[in-house]
Amino acid sequence: MIRFSHQPLFFKAEGILRQQLKRLENCAHRDDSFVAMKSHFLLTTIAAVVLVGCGESQQSTPAPEAKPAETVTQAAKPELPTAKAPNIPIAEAIKEGDIEAVKQHLAAGADVNAIVDDWTPLHNAAEYGQATIAELLIEKGANVNTRDVDGETPLDVAIHPENSNNTDETADLLRKHGGKTRAELKAEGK
């Protein structure tokens, strides 16, 4: 079994490697960055090995309570999304109330706080009165007070006077989870 010969350095390298892997997970769903991701992964793995070094442990046996160190190969396995995003864009799925398609996007690694076409998915749910989808997005980490390109929060969108969709339930849900309007946030100095 290959073990790292310098345990304190291993923990530092493991932290760096895990940060890099998290970055890779965040960009893994983008086809255009696949090659760059693989190159970055390879360089990160090599850097971790060089920083820590490999070899037989200087100890003959680990202490009884000590857990054996992970090998570089074990530590370098990212948990990439395994689901494939549906052919419908997430904004369209939200508009149509297709919660299954939204779940597929989330399982495929969609960023719940990404601004696409001026809005986040939560802004879209607020616009179309999709309270169930809004609840799902909030459970998955959507920021209820995120601002769109115009500075509006999802609550601003839900209660907008020109919004003809039935958004009362969505507005109540946003408020329940701490959602505020742009004016309320400004009054708080945020």
PyMOL commands that set and color helices and strands:
alter all, ss='L'
color gray80, all
select helices_A, chain A and resi 7-27+31-52+72-75+90-96+99-107+121-127+131-139+154-159+168-176+182-187
alter helices_A, ss='H'
color red, helices_A
deselect
rebuild
show_as cartoon
